[in-house]
Amino acid sequence: MYTNIYNFDKYARFVMALLLFYISGFSLNVWFIFGFIVLASAIVGFCPIYHFFGINQKLFEKSKYFEYFTKANTQPIFIFSKTGEVVFQNEISKKSILSITNFSLISKESAKSYIENSKKSTIIYRENGKSYQLKMIGFKQFEQILVYAFDITTLEKTAQELVHQKTIDPLTSLGNGNKLLEDIKKIEKHNIALIVIDIVDFNEIVSFFGHKKADKYLNVLSVKLLDFLMTLKQKTYLYKLQGDSFAILINYMNISDKEREIKTKSLAKGLLEYLETNTIKIQPVGLFIEARAGISTSYDCYKKTNLASELINNAQTALSECKTQGRNYLFYKEIRLIGEKYKENIQWAKKLKTILKGKSEALLLAYFQPILNVKTNTIEQFEALARIEEKGNIYFPNKFLHVAKHTHLLPKITHLILTQTLENFKNSNTIISLNLSQQDLKNSNLANILASTCKDFEREPDGVIIELHLDDIEPKYLDTIDSLKIAGFRIAIDHFGVGNCDLEVLAKISPNYLKIDKKISFGADMDDKKLISINAICAYAKTINAKTVAIKIESKELFDKLKNTDIDFLQGNYIGAPSKEVQFTFNAE
């Protein structure tokens, strides 16, 4: 039943009814009838007079609580009663979001329960081609639910464009390596094969004719490859990989392993012969096409949980060995010896284990890169980065982190880097930033471990930023991330703007910082599209009360361009390169 009387009002009405009964002498008269009406309204919680004149709403609008949410707000605002009805909405909400007429339309939980539990939540709501992020807050004191919306349509469109850029090769308009990964995952249960080809001595074409004509060569080549594949009865897909490499994905259905190998070998051989009989005209000459091919099949993949990556790696390994042996094409299964890369990985695995045990001359050290506050022009944060030093050489993470991941050593590296960083900043209030991996998030006791380590160095958790890659965040890790926030740690989302950009997951995390991926920030001084993306991310960050950090700031031109945007922090070698020595000063050239 609809109620419009607050609890304190009910208690006052009970007292008033008793007083009126006393005045009436408990006889049936006007005072007694009036007292009965007051008592009834207190019991059922409904007052017709309040309802008719809208007294509660008027009182509510005058409350201090409502002063924070003015009718002039440029974003839609709704206020619901505990019955779920709309008791207030500003003008913009009446024009932009027409379908929200009851709280039950945006929440499975009843309004009454939401208010009693003082719940807070965020959802994505879509209407008439627009997307809104709805922030919902239950106020038990006022028996109301506040919902305010942020238009994130532009950000979603930007995210979609970034996804398109992520999966399409701009030169040939073919799918790229990311698209290949996605497509393999869709059909990985089938009997599939992959052929990766590249052009013999393509670098000489680039050197002699220049990059523009070399690009034209690849564009024409992509058309010729498509023409060849169109003549086949077999279902195939063509992709443009990095450099001069192309990939052909073949989807076999009901076929034996032996038959698949015969057909794939025939296809590869036929393709290479077809290319050799064609030329690509680059003024003033026509160039012959000489290519090589590396081939892998799903049968050759042993790590079935990550078949897509293994299939691609196997084909590229076969192509590399094909070059070494001077072959035209080579199946991965024909490779008998472990390549130098695998030997190197084994050596690094052994080295990392001895370093972490303190039994090696090599040292795993924390380097610190300064982060500049754009508004104050001062260094306010430092990101801790792992480096290995050995006999005067410095090794970057790309040399050893992938090995550490496969050998499950990342949590130990995280702990070592954290302790070194806390020791270095022991007598400083400077905020430090630390990267965590998915292996770290698997530990449900992570927040307690990190908080305990901070306590040992007299550092409060709110002085530590935890950087997470959005691709590493799975639903099962959200509780661990939530416990980190409850413990006081700040959360930053790294590589934001590319890859997985799930806004609903992001809303649940409610990060303190968004670190814009270097693919977006780097070169933004010369690319207006990148600048538009940056501005869209900054606008979105404001709606979730997060700060933005642009990385890979390598030049004064880029620095000058971005400091005039809404970016909050800048990081890169122009601000300061990673170093064992902490650098607190920054002077723009």
Backbone hydrogen bonds, N-H to C=O, Kabsch-Sander energy under -0.5 kcal/mol:
donor,donor_aa,acceptor,acceptor_aa,energy
4,N,45,G,-1.9
5,I,45,G,-1.1
10,K,6,Y,-1.7
11,Y,7,N,-2.1
12,A,8,F,-1.6
13,R,9,D,-1.9
14,F,10,K,-2.1
15,V,11,Y,-1.8
16,M,12,A,-2.3
17,A,13,R,-2.6
18,L,14,F,-2.0
19,L,15,V,-2.2
20,L,16,M,-2.3
21,F,17,A,-2.4
22,Y,18,L,-2.1
23,I,19,L,-2.2
24,S,20,L,-2.1
25,G,22,Y,-1.1
26,F,21,F,-1.8
27,S,24,S,-1.1
29,N,27,S,-1.2
33,I,29,N,-2.5
34,F,30,V,-2.6
35,G,31,W,-2.3
36,F,32,F,-2.2
37,I,33,I,-2.1
38,V,34,F,-2.2
39,L,35,G,-2.4
40,A,36,F,-2.5
41,S,37,I,-2.1
42,A,38,V,-1.6
43,I,39,L,-2.0
44,V,40,A,-2.5
45,G,41,S,-1.4
46,F,41,S,-0.8
51,H,47,C,-2.3
52,F,48,P,-2.8
53,F,49,I,-2.3
54,G,50,Y,-1.2
55,I,50,Y,-1.4
58,K,54,G,-1.9
59,L,55,I,-2.6
60,F,56,N,-2.7
61,E,57,Q,-2.4
62,K,58,K,-1.0
63,S,59,L,-0.6
63,S,60,F,-1.2
67,E,63,S,-1.0
68,Y,64,K,-0.6
68,Y,65,Y,-1.0
69,F,66,F,-1.9
73,N,70,T,-1.6
78,F,147,V,-3.3
79,I,88,F,-2.4
80,F,145,I,-2.4
81,S,85,E,-2.6
82,K,143,E,-0.6
84,G,81,S,-1.9
86,V,101,T,-0.7
87,V,79,I,-3.1
87,V,85,E,-0.6
88,F,79,I,-1.5
90,N,77,I,-1.4
94,K,90,N,-1.3
95,K,91,E,-1.1
96,S,92,I,-2.3
97,I,93,S,-1.8
98,L,96,S,-0.6
101,T,99,S,-1.3
103,F,84,G,-2.5
105,L,102,N,-1.8
106,I,103,F,-1.7
107,S,103,F,-0.9
112,K,82,K,-0.6
114,Y,110,S,-2.3
115,I,111,A,-2.3
116,E,112,K,-2.4
117,N,113,S,-1.9
118,S,115,I,-1.5
119,K,114,Y,-2.2
121,S,136,M,-2.1
123,I,134,L,-2.0
125,Y,132,Y,-3.3
127,E,130,K,-2.5
130,K,127,E,-1.9
132,Y,125,Y,-3.3
133,Q,150,F,-2.5
134,L,123,I,-2.8
134,L,132,Y,-0.7
135,K,133,Q,-0.6
135,K,148,Y,-2.5
136,M,121,S,-3.1
136,M,134,L,-0.6
137,I,146,L,-2.7
138,G,119,K,-3.0
139,F,144,Q,-3.0
140,K,138,G,-0.7
143,E,139,F,-1.1
144,Q,139,F,-1.6
145,I,80,F,-2.1
146,L,137,I,-2.7
147,V,78,F,-2.8
148,Y,135,K,-2.1
149,A,76,P,-3.0
150,F,133,Q,-1.5
152,I,131,S,-2.2
152,I,150,F,-0.7
153,T,131,S,-0.6
156,E,152,I,-2.4
157,K,153,T,-2.3
158,T,154,T,-2.4
159,A,155,L,-2.5
160,Q,156,E,-2.4
161,E,157,K,-2.3
162,L,158,T,-2.3
163,V,159,A,-2.2
164,H,160,Q,-2.3
165,Q,161,E,-2.7
166,K,162,L,-2.0
167,T,163,V,-1.3
167,T,164,H,-0.6
168,I,164,H,-1.5
169,D,174,L,-3.4
173,S,169,D,-2.3
175,G,238,L,-0.7
176,N,167,T,-2.2
180,L,176,N,-2.3
181,L,177,G,-2.1
182,E,178,N,-2.1
183,D,179,K,-2.6
184,I,180,L,-2.4
185,K,181,L,-2.0
186,K,182,E,-1.2
187,I,183,D,-1.2
188,E,184,I,-0.6
190,H,187,I,-2.4
191,N,252,Y,-1.2
192,I,190,H,-1.0
193,A,250,I,-1.9
194,L,296,S,-3.1
195,I,248,I,-2.4
196,V,294,G,-2.8
197,I,195,I,-0.5
197,I,246,F,-2.6
198,D,292,R,-1.3
200,V,290,E,-2.9
202,F,199,I,-1.2
204,E,201,D,-0.8
205,I,201,D,-0.9
206,V,202,F,-2.0
207,S,203,N,-2.5
208,F,204,E,-2.4
209,F,205,I,-2.7
210,G,205,I,-0.5
210,G,206,V,-1.9
214,A,210,G,-1.8
215,D,211,H,-2.5
216,K,212,K,-1.8
217,Y,213,K,-2.1
218,L,214,A,-2.0
219,N,215,D,-2.2
220,V,216,K,-2.6
221,L,217,Y,-2.3
222,S,218,L,-2.2
223,V,219,N,-1.3
224,K,220,V,-2.1
225,L,221,L,-2.4
226,L,222,S,-1.9
227,D,223,V,-2.3
228,F,224,K,-2.1
229,L,225,L,-2.4
230,M,226,L,-1.9
231,T,227,D,-0.6
231,T,228,F,-1.3
232,L,229,L,-1.2
236,T,234,Q,-0.6
237,Y,249,L,-1.8
239,Y,247,A,-2.4
240,K,175,G,-2.6
241,L,239,Y,-0.6
241,L,245,S,-2.3
245,S,242,Q,-1.8
246,F,197,I,-2.4
247,A,239,Y,-2.3
248,I,195,I,-2.9
249,L,237,Y,-2.5
250,I,193,A,-2.8
250,I,248,I,-0.5
251,N,235,K,-2.1
251,N,249,L,-0.5
252,Y,191,N,-2.0
252,Y,250,I,-0.8
255,I,253,M,-1.2
260,R,256,S,-2.4
261,E,257,D,-2.2
262,I,258,K,-2.1
263,K,259,E,-2.5
264,T,260,R,-2.7
265,K,261,E,-2.4
266,S,262,I,-2.1
267,L,263,K,-2.4
268,A,264,T,-2.7
269,K,265,K,-2.5
270,G,266,S,-2.6
271,L,267,L,-2.5
272,L,268,A,-2.3
273,E,269,K,-2.1
274,Y,270,G,-2.3
275,L,271,L,-2.4
276,E,272,L,-1.9
277,T,273,E,-1.2
278,N,275,L,-1.4
280,I,287,L,-2.9
281,K,279,T,-0.5
282,I,280,I,-0.6
282,I,285,V,-2.8
285,V,282,I,-2.6
287,L,280,I,-3.2
287,L,285,V,-0.5
289,I,275,L,-0.7
289,I,278,N,-1.0
290,E,288,F,-0.7
291,A,289,I,-0.5
292,R,198,D,-2.0
293,A,328,N,-2.0
294,G,196,V,-2.9
295,I,330,L,-2.6
296,S,194,L,-2.3
298,S,192,I,-2.3
300,D,297,T,-1.2
301,C,298,S,-1.0
304,K,302,Y,-1.6
306,N,303,K,-2.2
307,L,304,K,-0.9
310,E,306,N,-1.9
311,L,307,L,-2.9
312,I,308,A,-1.9
313,N,309,S,-2.7
314,N,310,E,-2.6
315,A,311,L,-1.9
316,Q,312,I,-2.4
317,T,313,N,-2.4
318,A,314,N,-2.4
319,L,315,A,-2.1
320,S,316,Q,-2.3
321,E,317,T,-2.4
322,C,318,A,-2.0
323,K,319,L,-1.8
324,T,320,S,-1.8
325,Q,321,E,-2.5
326,G,322,C,-0.8
326,G,323,K,-0.5
327,R,322,C,-2.3
330,L,293,A,-1.7
332,Y,295,I,-2.7
334,E,331,F,-1.4
335,I,332,Y,-1.9
336,R,334,E,-0.5
343,K,339,G,-1.7
344,E,340,E,-2.5
345,N,341,K,-2.1
346,I,342,Y,-2.0
347,Q,343,K,-2.2
348,W,344,E,-2.3
349,A,345,N,-2.3
350,K,346,I,-2.0
351,K,347,Q,-2.3
352,L,348,W,-2.9
353,K,349,A,-1.8
354,T,350,K,-1.9
355,I,351,K,-2.4
356,L,352,L,-2.6
357,K,353,K,-1.1
358,G,355,I,-1.5
359,K,354,T,-3.0
363,L,389,E,-2.5
365,L,363,L,-0.7
365,L,387,R,-3.2
367,Y,365,L,-0.5
367,Y,385,L,-3.3
368,F,579,S,-3.0
369,Q,383,E,-2.2
371,I,381,Q,-2.5
372,L,570,L,-2.8
373,N,378,T,-3.0
374,V,372,L,-0.7
374,V,568,D,-2.4
375,K,568,D,-0.5
377,N,373,N,-2.0
378,T,373,N,-0.8
379,I,584,F,-0.7
380,E,371,I,-1.8
380,E,378,T,-0.7
381,Q,371,I,-1.4
382,F,431,I,-1.6
383,E,369,Q,-2.4
384,A,382,F,-0.5
384,A,433,S,-3.1
385,L,367,Y,-3.1
387,R,365,L,-2.2
388,I,395,Y,-1.9
389,E,363,L,-2.5
390,E,393,N,-2.4
393,N,390,E,-2.2
395,Y,388,I,-3.2
399,K,396,F,-2.2
400,F,396,F,-0.6
400,F,397,P,-0.9
401,L,397,P,-3.1
404,A,400,F,-2.5
405,K,401,L,-2.2
406,H,402,H,-1.8
407,T,403,V,-1.9
408,H,405,K,-1.1
409,L,404,A,-3.0
410,L,404,A,-0.7
413,I,409,L,-1.9
414,T,410,L,-2.7
415,H,411,P,-2.2
416,L,412,K,-2.1
417,I,413,I,-2.6
418,L,414,T,-2.4
419,T,415,H,-2.4
420,Q,416,L,-2.1
421,T,417,I,-2.2
422,L,418,L,-2.9
423,E,419,T,-2.0
424,N,420,Q,-2.1
425,F,421,T,-2.0
426,K,423,E,-1.1
428,S,425,F,-1.6
431,I,380,E,-1.4
432,I,463,G,-2.2
433,S,382,F,-2.6
434,L,465,I,-3.0
435,N,384,A,-0.5
436,L,467,E,-2.5
441,L,437,S,-1.6
442,K,438,Q,-1.1
443,N,440,D,-1.6
444,S,442,K,-0.8
446,L,443,N,-1.8
449,I,445,N,-2.0
450,L,446,L,-2.7
451,A,447,A,-2.5
452,S,448,N,-2.3
453,T,449,I,-2.0
454,C,450,L,-2.4
455,K,451,A,-2.2
456,D,452,S,-1.7
457,F,453,T,-0.7
457,F,454,C,-1.0
458,E,455,K,-1.7
459,R,454,C,-2.6
463,G,460,E,-2.1
464,V,461,P,-2.2
465,I,432,I,-3.1
466,I,490,R,-3.4
467,E,434,L,-3.2
467,E,465,I,-0.7
468,L,492,A,-2.8
470,L,494,D,-0.9
472,D,469,H,-1.9
473,I,469,H,-0.5
473,I,470,L,-1.0
474,E,472,D,-0.8
477,Y,474,E,-2.5
478,L,475,P,-1.4
481,I,477,Y,-2.1
482,D,478,L,-2.5
483,S,479,D,-2.1
484,L,480,T,-1.6
485,K,481,I,-1.9
486,I,482,D,-2.4
487,A,483,S,-1.9
488,G,484,L,-0.6
488,G,485,K,-1.0
489,F,484,L,-2.0
490,R,461,P,-0.5
490,R,464,V,-2.3
492,A,466,I,-2.8
493,I,513,Y,-2.2
494,D,468,L,-3.2
494,D,492,A,-0.7
496,F,493,I,-0.5
496,F,515,K,-2.8
498,V,495,H,-1.1
503,L,501,C,-0.9
506,L,502,D,-2.2
507,A,503,L,-2.2
508,K,504,E,-1.5
509,I,505,V,-1.9
510,S,506,L,-2.4
512,N,491,I,-2.5
513,Y,491,I,-1.8
514,L,547,K,-2.7
515,K,493,I,-2.9
516,I,514,L,-0.8
516,I,549,V,-2.6
517,D,496,F,-2.7
520,I,517,D,-1.6
521,S,517,D,-1.9
522,F,518,K,-2.4
524,A,521,S,-2.0
526,M,523,G,-1.7
527,D,523,G,-0.5
531,L,527,D,-1.6
532,I,528,D,-2.2
533,S,529,K,-2.1
534,I,530,K,-2.3
535,N,531,L,-2.3
536,A,532,I,-2.2
537,I,533,S,-2.3
538,C,534,I,-2.4
539,A,535,N,-2.2
540,Y,536,A,-2.2
541,A,537,I,-2.7
542,K,538,C,-1.6
543,T,539,A,-1.1
543,T,540,Y,-0.6
544,I,540,Y,-1.0
544,I,541,A,-0.6
545,N,542,K,-1.1
546,A,541,A,-3.1
547,K,512,N,-3.1
549,V,514,L,-2.5
550,A,569,F,-2.4
551,I,516,I,-0.9
551,I,549,V,-0.5
553,I,571,Q,-1.6
554,E,552,K,-1.1
559,F,555,S,-2.1
560,D,556,K,-3.1
561,K,557,E,-1.8
562,L,558,L,-2.5
563,K,559,F,-2.2
564,N,561,K,-0.7
565,T,562,L,-1.9
567,I,562,L,-0.5
568,D,548,T,-0.8
569,F,548,T,-2.1
570,L,372,L,-2.0
571,Q,550,A,-2.4
572,G,370,P,-0.5
574,Y,553,I,-2.7
575,I,553,I,-0.6
575,I,572,G,-0.8
576,G,572,G,-2.6
579,S,368,F,-1.4
584,F,582,V,-0.6
